[in-house]
Amino acid sequence: MAIVSEDDFCHSSNSTYRTASSSLRAGQAALLEKLLDHPSPSLQKPKDHFNGAYIIFFSLGIGGLLPWNFFVTAKEYWTFKLRNCSSPAPGEEPEDSDILNYFESYLSIASTVPSVLCLVANFLLINRVPVHVRVLASLTVMLAIFVVMTVLVKVDTSSWTHGFFAVTIICMAILSGTSIVFNSSVFGMTGSFPMRNSQALISGGAMGGTISAVASLVDLVLASDVTDSALAFFLTADVFLGLCVGLYLLLSRLEYARYYMTPVWPAHVFSGEEETPQDSLRTPLVVPGSSDSATPPLRPILKKTAGLGFCIIYLFFITSIIFPAISTNIESLDKGSGSLWSTKFFVPLTAFLLFNFADLCGRQITAWIQVPGPRSKVLPGLVLLRTGFVPLFVFCNYQPRVYLQTVVFLSDVYPMLFSSLLGLSNGYLSTLALIYGPKIVPRELAEATGVVMSFYMCLGLVLGSACSALLVHLI
C-alpha cells in the first residue's frame, strides 16, 4: 500500500480526482494545452501566501464546532442547573433523575435532528442564496443564541428547572441547525479549492473539540464555582464566533481565495451518461444535454458518492452511539477511593480530551497520507471494523447499570485506550471520505456535493443518537 499525496491526483484548478477519457474531455484538454502555452493572467493560479487561506479555514473549522463542544463538555454545569441547585423533592425525583441520567442523549437528539432539516434547506438554497449570505447569517444566529446561554449562566433557574431544560434543548436545536448550515456551506465552498483547504476545515473542527476539553480540565483545576467555569466557556465561544465573522470577511480579500471562489458556471442537470471534468478552464463550458436548474441535480451526486456516503454514515453512526452518551458515563473503578483522579478528572480526560485529541491527530494525518483511496474496498472494510467499539465501551464500567451488570474490563486503562482508538479512527477515516467527495464530481457540483457529504455525516449522527438513547436504557 503506497502513501498517496494530493499531488498524485489528476489536478485542475479544483484538484480533481479524475482523468480525461471521453472525446469531449480530450478536446478540452487540447484546448487547455494550447492556452497554457501562452497563459493569460486570469489562468495563473495564485499562491496561498503565508498559508493565509489555510489558517482561515482551520479557524472557521474551530468556530463551527466549538459552541457544540462547549455545550457537551460543560457537564458539571448542566448537572448543577438541572438538579435544581439542591436535592429534588421526593415526588419529582424519578423525572429529575431521568433528565440528569439521559441528558447527553436528549442533547444529542436535539443537536442532530434539526441539523438534517437545515441541511436539506441549505442544499435547496445553494443556487438561490449566495454562500456568503448563508455563512454570515448562520454565524449571526449562532452568536445570538450563545449570548442568550451566556446570560442564563448567572440567572437563578432553581424555580424553573424544567423550563430551563426546555430552553436549553430549544437553544441547542437552533444552534445545531445554524451551525450545520455554516459548516456545510463553508465545506461546500472548499470543494472548489485544493484538497488541503477541506482538510484544514475538518481538522479545525477537531481542534475545537480539543480546545474545549483542555479548557474543561483547566477549569476543574482553577475554578471553584461551576457557574464561573461555564461563563468562561461561553464567553470564549462568543469571542470566537465574532472572530469567525471577521475571518470570513477577510477571506474574500485574499487573491488566492477569490480565484477559487469565482463561479465557474451554474449547476447543470445531465440528461445522458456523459461525464465532464470538474474544471479545465476558468470559463463556462457547454455541456451537451444540459439545462440550468435553481436546485443542483441530486442524482449524479448520489451516484458518484454512494460508496463514500455509506462510509461517512456508518462512521458517525458508530461514533455517536458511543460519544458522548456512553463514554461520558464510564466511571473510574477507583471512584470509591475519593481521589481527585477518579472523582474529578477521569471523565474529562478519558471521554473528552483523549477522544478529541486523537480525533485531531487522525484528521491531521490526512494532510500527508491519503490511503486507502476513494474507490478502494479497504475503506468500507475499515469502517465496518469499528462496530467492535460498541461492546468494548459497554463492557467498561458504565454507570448506572440496570439490566447488564457484567463489567469485563476491570481497569481504567481500557476506556482510555478505547477512546484514543475511537477518536483516531474516526478522525482519519471520516476526513478521507469527506475530502474525497467533492473531488470526484464535476466542479460545478462541488459545493452541492460538499453539502451532501455533510448530510451523510448528519444522517449518521441522527441514527447513532437515536440508537444511543435506546442503548443506555438497555444497559
N, C-alpha and C positions, 0 to 999 in steps of 0.2 A: 504494500500500500504506500503510495507516494504522497509526499506533502505537496499540497496544491496551494499556490498563491493566487491572488487576484489577477496577476499578470498572465496566468495560464488560460484565462478565459478569453474568448474572442471579443475584443473591445470595439466599441463605438464610443461616442461621447456619453453613452449611458452605461459603459462597462457591461455589455450584454453577454449572456451565455448562449450563443447560437452561431452557427456557421451558415454561409450562403449556399443554398443548394438549388434554388429554382432559377429559371431564366430571368425572371424579373429582378431577383436579387443580384444575379450576375451582372445584369445591365447597370444596376445601381452601383455595384462595386466598381465597375469600369469607369462610370461617370465620376465616382468619388476619387478614383486613382488619378484621373485627368485633372480634377480640381486641385488635388493635393500637390501636383507638380508646380502649380502656381497658386498656393492657397491665399484666399482673401483674408483680411483681418477678422471678418466675422467667423471664420472657421478655426482660428487659432484658439486652442484651449488654454485658458489662463490657469496659473498655478494657485494652489491654496497657500498663499504666503503666511508664514508663521503658524500654519495649521489652524488658521482662524475659524474656518467653517467647521472643521473637525471639533474644535473646542466648543463652539456654539452648539452644535448638535449634541455633543456629550452633555453639556449643561442643560439643554432642553430635555434630554432624557432623564436627568436627575429631577428637574422640576415637574415633569409629567407624572412621576410616580411617588415623589417624596410625600405629598399630602396623604395618600392612601397608606403608605408605610408608617407615617406618624400615627394615623388612626389605629392601626393594628398594634404597633409597638407599645402604645400608652396603655397597656393592660391594667396596671395598678390604678390609673386614673379612672378608667371605666368601672373597675371594681368598687372604688371609693364612692363614685357618684351613684351607682346602681344599688348599692347596699343601703341607700337612704342615710348614709353617713353614720349609721348606728345599726343595732340589731333590729331586724324586721319584726313586726307584730306576729304573734303566733298564727293568726288566721291568714296572713299573707305569705308565710314562709314558703310554701310549695311554689307559688308563682314567681316570687322573687328569686328563689333558688334556680328555677328553670331559666330565667333571664340571665343570671350570672354564669351558670354552668355551660350554657349553649350560646353565649353572646357572640363568640367568634363565628359560629355557624350562621347566626342571623346577620351578622355584619358581612359575611361572605356573599350571602344571597342578595342582600341589599346592594352590594357593590357590583355584582355580575349581571343580574337580570336587566337593570336599566342600561347597562353597557351594550347589550345585544341590540336593544331597540335603537339606541343612539348610533350604533354602527350602521344599521340599516338606513337610518335617516341620513347619515353622513355619506354613504355610498350614493344615495339618490341625489344629493346636493353637490356632488363633485363638479359637474359641469354647469350648475346653476348659481352656486355661491363661490366666489373666489377663495382660494385656500387661506389667504391672509386674513380674510374676514372670519372664517371659521376658527382659525387659530387664536386670533386676538379676542374674539367673543367668548370662546371657551375659557381662556385664561382669566378673563374678567369675572366670569361667573364663579370659577374656582376660587379666585381671591375673595370674592364677596362671601361665599359660603364659609370659607375658612376664617374670615374675620368674625362672622357670627359665632362660630365654635370657639374662637379665642375669647370673645366677650363672655360666653357662658361658663368659662373655666372658673371665674371668680364669683359667679352668681350662685346663691344658695338654692339648690334644687331639692332639698330634703323633703319639702312638702309636695312635690310633684315628680317623684322619681319615675313613675311610669310615663308621664308626659315628657320628661327629659329623654327617656329611652326612645319614644316615638320621634321626637325632634332629631335625635342623633341618627336614627335609621333613615329619616327623610333627607337630612343633610348629606348623609353618606350616599344615598341613591342619586341625588342631584350631582354631587361631587364626582361620583364614578362615571355618570353619563357624560358630563362635560370633559372629564379627564380623558375618556376614551375618544371623544371627538378630537381633542387636542393631539393625543398620541397618534391616532390613526391618520390624521391629516398631515402631521409632520412626517410620519413614517412613509406615507404615500408620496409625499414630496421628495423624500430622499431616494425613492425609486428611480428618479431621473438623474441622480447623482452617482458618482462611482461608489462601489460597494462599501468602501471603508467608512463612508458617511452614515450608511444604515447601521453598520456595526457600532459606530460611535454612539448613535442614538440609543440602541439597545443596551449597550454597556453602561450608558449613563443611567438607565433605569435601575440596573443592579447596584450602581454606586449610590443611588438614592436610598435603597434598602439598607446598604451597609452603613451609610451616614446615620440613618435613624436608629440602627441597632447600637452603634457606638455611642450616640447621644443618650440612648436609654441607659447604658452602663455607666456613663459619666454621671448622669443624674442620680442613679442609685447610690453612687459613692459620695457625691457632694450635696445633693438636695435632701432636706429634712421634711419638706412639705410636698405631698404628691401633687397638689394643685400648682405649686411653683414649677415643678418639673413639666407638667402638661403645658403651662403657659409658655415656658421656654421652647418646647416643641412647636407649638402652634405659631408663635411669633416668628420662629425660624422659617417655617413653611410660608408664612405671609411674605416675609422679605424675599425668599427665593422665588416665589411666584411673581412678585413685582420685578425681580431681576430678569426672569424669563421674558417678560413683556419687552424690556429694553433690549435684550439679546436678539430676540426675533426681529425687532425693528432694525437692529444693526446688521443682521444677516443680509437683508436685501441691498445693503450698501456695498457689499463685497463684490468685486468684479467676478470672482470665481463663482459665487452663488448666483449672480444674475445670469451668467452664461447657461447654467443648468436649469434655472427656474423659468427661462424663456419658453413659452408654449411652442410645441412643435406643430401640432395640428389637432383638431377635435378628435375625440374618440370615434372610431368607425365600427359599424356592425358588418362583420364579414359574412357574406352570403354563401361563399364556397369554402373549400378546404385549404385555400391558399394561405401561406404564412408570409408575413413581411418582417424584415428585421426591425429591431426596436428603433434604430435611427442611424442612418448613414450620413445624412446631411442635416443642416440646421433649418432647412426649408421643407414645407409640406410636400409629400409625395402623393400621387393619385393612386388609390388602391382600387383595383377592379372590383366591381360588385359591391361597393361600399356606399353607405349613406350616413349622413350626420344624425346624431342622436343626442338628446339632452341627458339621457342616462347612459352611462358606459355599458357596453354589452357584457352580460354576466356569463353567458355560456362558454365563450372561448377562454375566459379567465378560469372558470371552474374546471374546464377540461385540461388546461395546462398545469394547474396547481393541485389536482386531486390528490396525488401521492404525498406532496408536501403538506397539504391540508390535513390529511389523516395523521401525519406525524405530529403536527402542531396541536391538533385537538387532543390526541391521546397523551402527549407530553404534559400539557397543562391540566388535563383531567386527573392524571395520577398525582401531580404536584399539589393541586388544590384540594384533593381528598385529604392529603396529609398536612399541608401547611395552609393556614395556621391552626385549624380546628383540633387536630390530633397532636401535632408536635408541641404546641404550647401548653398542653395539659399533661405532658410527661414529666413526672416529678423525680427528684433525686431519691435514690434508695436510702440515703442517709439523712433524709429530711427530719427524722425524729431526733437527730443529734443536736439540732438547733444551730448549726454552724451557718455562717453567712453564705458560704458556697451553696449549701443545699437549700436554704430557705430564700435567699435573695438573688443570687447571681446565676443559678443553674439554668433557669428558663431563658433569661435574656441572652445568655452566652450560647447555649446549645440550639435553641429554637430559632433565634433571630440572627445573632452575629455570625455564627458558623455557616448557617444556610446562606445568608445574603453575601458573605464574603466569598464562599465557594461558588455561588452563582455568578458573582462578578468575575472571578478568575476564569470560569468556563466561557463566559461571553468574550472576555478579552483575548483568550487564546485564539479565537476565530479571526483575529486581526492578522495572524501569521499562518495559521493552519486551517484549511478548509477541506477536511475529509470526514466522512465519505461525501461524494458529490450528489447533486440533486436527483440524478437518475439511478443512484446506487440502491440495491436492495438491502445493503448493510444498514442504512439509515433507519428504515422502519423496523428492522430487526433489533437494533439497539434501543429503539423507543419502546418496543414491546417488552424487552427485558426489565424495564423499570417497574413493571407490575409487581415484582417481588418486593418493592419497598413497602407496600401496604401492610402485609403481615409482619414485616420486620418492625415497623413502628407500633403496630397494635400490640405486639407481644413485649414491648418495653413497658416501663412502669407508668402506663397511662392511668390517670385518676380523674374522676371517680369511676370505678368498675362496678357494674351491677350484675351482668349476665356472664361475662367472660372473666373469670377470676385468675386464670393462669398467667403468670409473668415468666417468660422464658429467659429474657436477657437480664441477668441479675448483676449488672454493673453499669455505672454511669458512663463508662467509655462507649458503650454501644450506641445510645442515642446521639452522642457527639459524632461518632463515625458515620452513622446513617444520615444525619443531617448534612454532613460535609459531602457525602456521595450524592445525595439527592440534589443539593444545590449545584454541584459541579456538572452533573449530567444534564440537569435542567438548563443551565446557562449555555453549555456548549451546543447541545443538540437543537435547542429551540432557536438559538441565534442562527445556526446554519440554515435551518428550514425557513426562517423568516427572511433572511437576506437573499436566499436563492429565488424566492417567489417573483419579485418584480423584475428579475433579470432573465426570465425565460419566457417573457411575453413581449409583444411589440411595445415600443417606448411610449406610444400614445396611451397605452393601457397601464403604464407603470404605477401611476398614482392610484388608480382604481384597484389594481392588484394589491397594493400596499394596504388598502382598506379591507380588502377581502382576507388578507393574511391576518389582520387584526381581528376580523370576525371569527376566523378559525380559532384564534387564541381565546377570545371571549367565550366561544361556544364550549371549549374545553373547560374553562373556568366555571361556567354555569353548571355543566354536568358534574364536575368534580365537587362543587359546593353543595349541590343537592345531595349527592351521594355521601358527602362528609357529614351532613346533618343527619342522615339516616344511620350512618355507621357509628357515630358517637352515642346514639341511643341504643345500639345493639351490643356495645362493649360492656 
